[in-house]
Amino acid sequence: MQEPNYTLNISRELGLKDQQVGNVLSLIDDGCTVHFIARYRKERTGNLNENVIREIIELKTKLENIYKTKVTALTAIAEQGKLTEELQNKIENAQTLVEVEDLYAPYKRKKKTKADIAREKGFDAVAQQIKDQQTINIPQELLAMFPEEEIITGSKDIVSQDIADNPVLKDFVRQYYVKYGKIVSKAVNPDKLDEKQKEEAYKFKIYLSFGGNVPALKSYQTLALNRGDNLGILNVGMDKDDNFFETFRKKIIVKPDNTVPLEECVKDGYGKVFASIEREVRNILTEKANIDAIKIFQANLKELLMLKPHYGESILAIDPGYRTGCKICILDKNSAPVYFSKIFLDKKEETLQTLKTLFSKNKIDVITIGNGTASGEIFDLIKNNFDCATVLVNESGASVYSTSEAGQEEFPALDATDRGTISIGRRYVDSLSEFVKIPVISVGVGMYQHDMNQKELERKLSDTVEDVVNLVGINVNSASTYLLSYVSGLSKKDAKKIFENKPYKSREQLKKLLGKKAYEQGVGFLRVPGSENVFDRTAIHPEQYKVASFIIEKMEEGNLFSTYRNDMDKLYPGITNEVVLDIISNYKNAGKELRQYEGSLKLRASIKIEDLTIGDMVEGIVRNVTQFGAFVDIGLKNNALIHISQLADRFIKNPLEVVSIGEELKAKVLDIDIKNGRISLSLKH
């Protein structure tokens, strides 16, 4: 079987030019990274962005898998001596992996079925009589070897299996249930739940008796049903449609007479097909839910990493707590820890004295408080006794960092609690630099991340981190090895080498440290703020410096590309107007900070849930966005929820249409559940 033309197939499916796709695939084969191609090979790709380039790569992988599966199927069936010309044509012309697997399924079973055993005994002829709705006439030679009951039962097994293996019938059932199926769930008998399951059961209250049409099922509903099913709290399945079974039955039983044996086979075969399609439909729903959830996770992560940095400020970082006290750390203007201590809320006078001493001996610009337990109480103590800007920061993952390899490498002489407190302070200084040090699934955004394909989730989230790092550009003299390792084309070894040999006065110095390919791929995303060459402080690549100098000299003239195209092409072959505009934009925005959202809640007054009433207006900051709404930090232990139906006065499909992580907002209290510490908010007017 001839391997397909991937370039042609991909360009047709994605609506791109063959040349664009071919160039992307060629550049990838040459070892170029997605970000390098998107940023510095615009003239070859027609200005394709990172997402489209990744689509091309992923689609090629998908098409390669289909081709490999076809080859495997054809080879295996041929080895069994069962490959007919008709079957070969069907497999070769199949367009999807599902089609190939349906055709291949009967030939890849590892264990013999009852039907296989019946065929080996020679019951095919009797099975054909049942299919044709003829009067059963068992050959004497079979009766001489096997009891009549065994022959009839085995023949039925053959017919049932043939029905279950029929790809046309299977696809007929699949198409129906994908369009009209219904997923239902019921509560498991409470008497059969253990204590842990009983404690978790309240989270699935709305799913204890639930039904949702397959096409209309929300992704978050799918994930919730899956989790409840996996925890043994819910029984989840697809509703078997009796009316559709009648339609299915009529496709097989075409004569009114002698239907009894075939009726049994149809019912049994349908049961096998239904069980297979039920698994398949739930897998389809789960895959879609994972894709949707990961997209929201990625959007959340991007916003979190794009929070505005606050360099050059001295920080008093506080990790609040009751029993073990509040850990405190002072970070100097370079974010280096210079002092550690602990204060206790139940020892007010002693705590106040400690803080007064700190303020008298240190110039504190900002106090950062982790948004965990006791954050409101420590805020009240500070607000009532000191005049200093105070912010509440997202502490998700701080404990993970404190015990991680990254934390231990960075501060080997400190204990875990001190590392966590440093992280709380540094998140205010530079969210991006701090969050890259912990596993991306520990950053506290998204939902159901532990129920997803972990490799796929981590890959997609790592893509997002790379997107932000390479969009923002990294100061080569201040970046950690963890941040540098996300730069396009740099390995962890490269990152460590760069870190250990700083400071740098120019990009040229990096050329001596890195291999030719690593330098080419990564240098454009590295900034050297103190360099005498202004281009070293921009996203302009060294290979573009000559043409960039020409462009900057002439840029006030206008219509550069049409006027000087030939001159510029000699300096940078294949240059396009998009490249020219990109160079001008990067030059004008040298040193500009792209990260703008504050991302920290500026506390004015602490609140307690008991003090709130329905209708109150509260200030907060968005900490997490999910498919069903947004979670807002208003200064309480638990974040408040704004359900998707309460996010706007109009209908919206996705909460990200109106809110994003780090956004400050004012919302109205809609509902208060003091017992469980839950608050519902609304943005509706």
N, C-alpha and C positions, 0 to 999 in steps of 0.2 A: 504494500500500500504506500502510495506516494505521500510524503509529508506536505501539509498544506502551505500555501503562501501566506504566512502570518501577517506580513505588511499589508497585503491586499485586504485580508479579512478584517483586520483591526481598523484600517482606515474607513472601510464601509460601515462597520458597526458604530464607530465613534463619530462619523461624519467629518473625518479629517482627510487631508491630502496624503497620497501615498508617500510623497517626498518627506513630509513632516514625520510620519510614523517611521519610515525607513531610516531617517537621520537619527531619531531618538534611539531606535534599537541599535544602530551602529555605534552611537556614542556610549551607550550602556556597555556594549561589548568591548569598547576600548577602555573601560574602567572609569568612566565619568560618573559622577554622582548626580542625583536628581536635582539638587539645588544648583550645582555648577551649570548643568545644562539649561535650567530655567533662567538663570541670571546672566550667564556669559556665552550662551550659544543661541541667543534669540534669532540671529540671522540664519541659523540652520533649522530651527524648529518652527519658525513663523510665530514667535512670541508665545509659545505654550507655557503655561504655569506649572507649578509643582504637582498640582492635583491631576491635571490631564496627563502629565508624564507618568505619574504613578498608575493611572488608569490603563495606559498603554502597556506598561510592564505587567500589571495584574492580568489584563486580558490575554496577553501572550502566554502567561503561565497557565491560565485556564484552558486556552486552546491546545497547548502542548499536552496537558493532562488528558484532554479528550482524545487526542491523537494516540497517546501512549496506551490508553485504555482500549481503544479500538484494536491496536496491534496486539495487545495481550489477549483480547477476546478472540480475534481471528486465529492467532497461533494456537491457543488452547483448544478451541473447537475443532480446528483442523487436525490436531494431534489425537483427538478423540474419534476422528473419522466421521464427524457429523456436520462438516461445513458444506452446505449446499450453495449453489450460485445465488439463489434467492436470498438466503440468510446473509451471505457475504455482502451483497449489494445493500441490504438494509443497514447493516453495521457501518459500511463505508459512507453511506449517505446520511447517517444519523447526525443531527445538529447539536444535540445536547448530551451531557454525561448521563442524564436519566434515561434517555432513549437507548444509549449503548448498554447501560447496566440492565435495563429491562430485557433486552435481546440476549444478553450474556448470562443472565441469572440462572436459567435452567441447566447450564453447562458448567457452573462453577461451584455447585454444592459439594461440600466436603464429605457429608454423610449421605448414605443411601436413604431415600425416602421409602415409604410403603409402596408408592407407585413404581419406583425403580425396581424394587424386589418383585413386584407383580409382573413387570415387563420381562424380567429375567426368567420368570416361570412360564412366559408365553401367553399371558392373558390379554394381549393387545386386541386380538380379534373380537373377543367378547366385549371389551371396552368400546370398540368401534360400533358394535350393535347397540350399546346403550346410547352412544352419541347420536346415532341415526334413528333412535326411538323405534328400533325393530324388536320383534319378539326374540327374547334371548334363547339362542340355540347353541349350547356348549358342545364343542367337538368331543367325540368319544375318547380321543387320545388324552385330552386334558382330564376328563372324568376318571380315567384309569389311573392317573397320577395324583390328583388332588380332590379333596371333598368339594362338592358343589358350592357350599357356603363360602369356602375360602376363595374359590374362583370368582364368585359374584362380588364378594367384598373387595378383593384385589382389583377387579375390573373397575369398580366404582372409585377406588383410590386413584387409578390411572386417569379416569375422566376428571375427577376433582382437581388433580394436580395439573392436568392440561389446561383447565379453566383458569387456575391460579397463575399459571405460567404464560398465558396468552397476553402478549404485550399490548394488543389492541384493546382487549377487555380491561386490562389493568389501567391503561391510559384513560379509558372511558370512565372508570371509577374515580381515578385521580382528578380528572377535569371537573367532575361533578362536585366532589367534596372540597376541592380548592375554591370553587365558586359559591357553593351552597351549604357546605358543612357547618356544623355547630360544635364548639368546644364547651363541654360542661364540667362542672366540678361540684363535689359534695363533700361535706365534712366527714372525716373519719370518726367512728364512734368514740366519744370522749373517754369511755372506759378503757379503750385500747391505747391511749396516749400516756407516755411517761411524763414525769414532772417537767422536764425541759420542753417537751412538745406543748404541754398545757400553757407554759409561760409564753411561748411564741404564738399561740393560736390567735390571740387578739389581733395580731397584725394582718390576719387573713379573714377578718370578719365579713367583708363584702363578698368573699369568694366561697363562703361555706355552702351557698346554694346559688350557683352562677351558671349562666349560659350566654355565650357570645358567638355571633356568626364569624366564621373564619375570615372573610374579606374585611370585616369591620373591626376585628379584634385589635385593640391598641397594643403597641409593643410592650409597654410597661405592664399591661394585664398578662400578656404571655409570660413575661419574666416572673411576675408574682405567682402565677399559677404553677409554673415550673418549680419555683422554690418551695411552695406549699406542698407540692407533690413529692419532691425530693426529701422534704423533712418528715413526710408521713402524716401530715396534718390534713391534707386534701387528697381525694381520689379524683384524678383528672383524666378525661378521655374525650373521644369524639363520638357524638351521638350517632347511632346507627339508624339510618333512614329507611323504614320499612317500605315506604312508597317507592323510593328509588330502587330497592331490591326487586320490585315487580318489573320495573323497566329493564333492569339488568337481566332478569329471568327470561323476559320475552326476546332478548337478543340471542338466547341459546335454545330455548324450547320453542320451536316454530310449528310443531304439529300438535293437534289437540289430543291425539291418542298415545297410549303407552308412555306416559310421562313419569310414572312413579320412580323408577330407578334414576332417571336423569334429574328429577326434582331434588332428590337427596344429594346428588353430586353437585348441582348448581348451588344449593344452600351451603354445602361444605366448602366448595371452591370460593364462593363469595366471602365466606368467613375468613379464609386465608388472604384473599385480596384485600379485604377491609382492614385486617390487622396490619398488613404491610403498608397500605395507604395511610392508615391512621398514624403510624410511626413517621411516615414520610411527611405528611401534612404538619404534624407537630414539629418535625425537624425544620421544615420550611419556615414556619412561624417563628421558631426559635432563632434561626439564622437571620431572618429579617429583624427580629427584636434586637439581636446582638448588634447588627449593623447600625440600627437607629440609635441604640444606647451608646455605642462607641462614638458615633458622630457627635452626640450631645456631650459626651465625656471629652472629646477632642476640643470642641468649642469652649467648654468650661476651662479646660486646662490652658488653652491659648490665652483666654482672658486673664486667668490667674497669673500666668507668666508675663503678661504684658502690663502688670500693675506698675504704676509710676515709682521709680526709685527715689530715695532721699539720701543722697550722699552728703558727707561732710557734717553730719550732726552727731552729737554725743547722745547716747541712748541709755536710759535705765530700763532694762528688760525685766519683767516680772512674770514668773510662771506661778499662777495662783493655786492655792490648795488649803484645805482645812487641817486635816490630821497631821500631815507631814510638813506643814508650813508653806510659805510662799518663797520660792527660790528667786533670788535677785542677782543681776549681773549688770555691770557698767561696761558699755562699749565706747571706746574713744571715737574720734572723728574718722578714723580709718577702719572702724568696725572691729577693732581688736579688743578682746576682753581684758579689762584691767583690774576688776574687782568682783568678788563673789561673796554672797552672804545669804542669810535666811531670816525671814521675819514671820511672826505668828499673829494671826488675827485675834486670838484669845489673850494676847499679851499686848494690849493696845499701847500702854505707856512706853514699854520697852521698844516696841516697833516704831513708834513716833520718834523716839530719841535716835534710833538707828538711822531713820530716814533723814532727820534734821542734820545729823552729822554728815551724811552722804551729800546732801544738797549744799552744805556749807563748804565742803572740801572739793566738790566737783561741779563744773558747769554742765548741767543737764539740759539739753534742748528739748527732748521728747521722752515721755514715759510710754513704753509699749506693754500692754497687758494681754496675755493669752486669753482667748475667749472660752476658757473652760470653767470648771467648778470654782466658785468663790471670786470670780472676776468682778462682779458687782460690788461685793463687800470691800475688796481692796481699792476699787475706784472711789467709793465713798470716803474711805479713810484718807486717800490722797487729796481728793477734791476739797474736803473740808479743812485741810491743814496746809496745803501747798498750792502755789500758783505756777502750774507747768502744763504745757500741752500734753494731753493724754489720749492715746488711741488704743482701740481694741483690735488685735490682729488674729488672723486665722492660725490656730496652733495645730491643725491636722497634720499628722506625720512627724511632729517634733520629737515624739518619743521613739519613733522608728529611727530617725536620724541619730538620736542620742546613743543608741546601742549598735548602730550600723558600722560597717567597715569604714565607710567614709568619715563618720564622726570620730572613730577611734584613730584613724590616720591623721585627721586634722588636729585633734586635741588628745594625744595619747596619755597625757598626764592628768587629765580631768576625769571626773566621774560622769556617769550618764546624765544625772539631773542637771549638772552645769552645762553640758553640751546642749541639752534641750532648751535651756534658758537663753543661751547664746543664739540659737536658731530663731527663737521668738523675736529677739531684737533685730536680727539680721533680715528677717522677712520684711520688716518695715523699710530697711535700708535698700534691699534689692531682692525682690521676690524671685526673679528668674535665677539668680546665682544660688539662692538657697534651696529652692525646690528641686533643682537638678541633682542634688546630693542624695535624694531619697527615691525609692522605687516609685515609678509614676502612678501605680495603683494605690499608693498610700497618701496621696495628696488631698484626699477628702472631697473630691468632686465626682459627680456621676452616681449611679446606683446599680446594685446587683453585679458589681464588677467581679466578685468572686464566683459568680455563677456562669461567667462567660468563658470562652476559649482564651485561656491566659496568654498563650503565645501570640494570638492575633491581637488581643487587647494591648499587650505590651508593645507589639510592633507598631500599631497605629498611634499609640500615645508617644512612643519614641519619635515617630515621624513628626508629630506636633511639636515636640520639644525642639527638634532640629529646625522645623519651620521658623519658630520664634527666634532661636539663637542666630540663625543665618539671616533673618529679616532685620534684627536689631543690630547685628555686628558686635563683635566681642573685643573689648580692650585687652590686648595681648599682655599688657603689663600688670593687670589687676585680676585677671580671670583665674579661677581654680582649675585644677586638672579635670574635674568633673564637667565643668562648663566647656572647656576646650575640647573635650572628647566628643561633644555634640556638633562640633564644627565640621562642615562638609569636607569629606576626604581625609580627615585626621583620625588615626588610630589612637588607642589609649597610650600606646608607647610614644607616639608623636606628641600627644598632649602633655605627657609627663616631661618629655625632653624640653618642650617650649617653656613649661612652668619652671623647670629647674635652671634655665639659662637666662631668665629675665634679669634686668630690664632690657628693652630694645629701643633703639633710636630710629629704626627704619624697618620696613618690610624686607629690605635687602638682606638684613642680618638673618632672617628666617630661612632664606634660601640656602644658607650654609648648614642649617640644622636638619632640614627636611629633605626627603627624597624628591626627585623631579615631579612625580605624579602627585604626591601629597601637597607639595608647594603649589602646583598649578590649581589643584582642586580647592584648597583651603584658604589660600592667602587673601583672596578677595573678601572673605568674611571676617578677617582679622583687622583690627584698627590699631594704629600706633599714634595716639593723640599728640605726643610730643615731637613727632617727626617734622623735619624742615620741609619735606615734600607734602604739600596739601593733599595730594591724592592718597597718601598712606592713611589719611584720616577719613577716607570715604569708602564706598563700596565699589569704586572704580578699580578694575583689575590691573596689575602691572603690565599685562600684555596690551592693555588699552592706553597706557600712559602717553605714548607718542600722539595717537589720534586725539586723546583727551586734551592735550596741550594745544593742539591745532584748533579744536572745537571751542575751547574756552577763549582763545585769542579772537575767534571770529564770531562768538555767539551773539553779540549785540547787533550783528548785521541782519539777522533773520533769514529764513529760507536756506539754511545752511546745506541741507541735504541736496537740494536741487542745484545749488550754486557750486558747491565744492565736492560733489559726490566722487568724482574721479580722484581728486587729491586725497580724500579721506580713505578711499578704497586701497590706495597704495600703502597707506599706513596701517590699515586694518582691513584686510581682504574680506569682501562679502558684507561690508557694513550696511546696515539698514537705517531708515529714519528712526525706528524704535530704539536702536542702540544709541543713536545721537541724542535723542531726547532723554534717555536713561542716564547717560553720562552727565548731561547738563543738570538734571534733577539731583543726582548724587553730589555733584559739586556744590550746588546751591544749598543743599541740606547737610553739608559736612558738620558733624558734631550735634545735629539735632536729635533730641530724645523722642523716640516714637512711642514710648510707653506713657500713657496719660491717666488712666483710672487710678484713683487714690488707693482703693482697696482696703482702707483701714477705717473703722468706725470712730469718728471723733466724738468721744463721750462728753455730754454736757451734764447729764444727770443719770444716775442708775435707776433702774426700775425693778419692781418685784411683780410677779404675776398677780398677786393678791390685790395690788393697787390699780390694776387695769380694769376698765369697764368697756363693754361693747360700744363702739362708736368713737373711741379715743383715736387720735392720730399719733402715730409713733414713727420715729426715724430709725432707719436701719440700713444695712448694707448686704447686698446679695452674696451669699456664700456658696450656694449650689443651685444649679438649674437642672431639672429633670424633665422627662417627657410629660409629666402631669402637673408641673408647676415649679415654683421657685422657693427656696428656703432662705429666709432673711434673718440675719443676726440683729436683734434689737436690744441686746445687752442682757438677755436671760440665758439660763443654762442651755435650754434647747432652742434651736432656731425656729422661727415662726414660718408657717406655710402659706404661700399665696397660690391657691389652686389655679390651674390654667383658665378656668371659667371666670376667675376674678382678676385676671391680669390686665384686661382691657374692656372697654365698652363695646368692642366689636369682637366677632368670632376670630380666633387665631388657631392655627394648627400646631404651632411650635412656640413654646415659651421664649425661645431665643429671638423671636421676632420683636419682643418688647423689652426684655431684660437680659442682663449679662452679669457674670461674676465681677465683683468689685464696684458695681454701680450703687450709688447712694440713692435712697428714695424715701418718701413719706407714704405711709399706708394706713388704712383704717382698720381697727380691730373688729373682726367679724364674729369670732367665736372664741370662748375661753374654756379650757378644760383644766381646771386647777389640779385635779387628782392626778392626771397623767402629765401635767406640765406642758400642755399643747396650746398653741395660739394659732388661730386662722386670721389672715389679713386679706384686704381687698384694695386694689388700685382703681376700682370703678368709682366714677363720680356720682 
